Amino acid sequence: MCGKVICRRCARTHPTVFLVDTSAWIRHFSRSDAFDLRTICAPDDRVLCLPVYQELLQGVREERTYRQIQHTLKAAQFVENPMELSLYEEAAQLFRLARRQGVTVRSSVDCLIAATALRHDLIVLHDDRDFPLLARVSTLQERQV
């Protein structure tokens, strides 16, 4: 554990929890990369959101690997399930804020993931260039793997 945070939604103290982005999961599942999520956070200290779940599964080519990854991910805790319309609006506002400040975000899905993290005071664990940019224009907490 990396400490505790006070949740903006319920005002209770929670352990630091990571919203693990697709890019970090890809490195975790990759056979050619020695990266292991367990070196950063325990399974109980990480969560998923539905866009990450979709991105991961749609990129898997082999059926056997698909089933293994699906099984692993289904055991994780999900946030924003189902996702509310207001979360999509927050993601759109985040994208617009970045654009107004001259920051080019490549993926609107990354804005949705970032908005989820912001809403729940989560740290985005990633290997992606969009999250540091979004952190420059918001209070997003992010950590590169």
Stockholm file with secondary structure:
# STOCKHOLM 1.0

chainA/1-145         MCGKVICRRCARTHPTVFLVDTSAWIRHFSRSDAFDLRTICAPDDRVLCLPVYQELLQGVREERTYRQIQHTLKAAQFVENPMELSLYEEAAQLFRLARRQGVTVRSSVDCLIAATALRHDLIVLHDDRDFPLLARVSTLQERQV
#=GR chainA/1-145 SS CCCEEECTTTCCEEECCEEECHHHHHHHHCTTCCCCGGGTCCGGGEEECHHHHHHHHHTCCSHHHHHHHHHHHHTSEESSSSCCHHHHHHHHHHHHHHHHTTCCCSCHHHHHHHHHHHHHTCEEEESCSHHHHHHHSSCCEEEEC
#=GC SS_cons         CCCEEECTTTCCEEECCEEECHHHHHHHHCTTCCCCGGGTCCGGGEEECHHHHHHHHHTCCSHHHHHHHHHHHHTSEESSSSCCHHHHHHHHHHHHHHHHTTCCCSCHHHHHHHHHHHHHTCEEEESCSHHHHHHHSSCCEEEEC
//
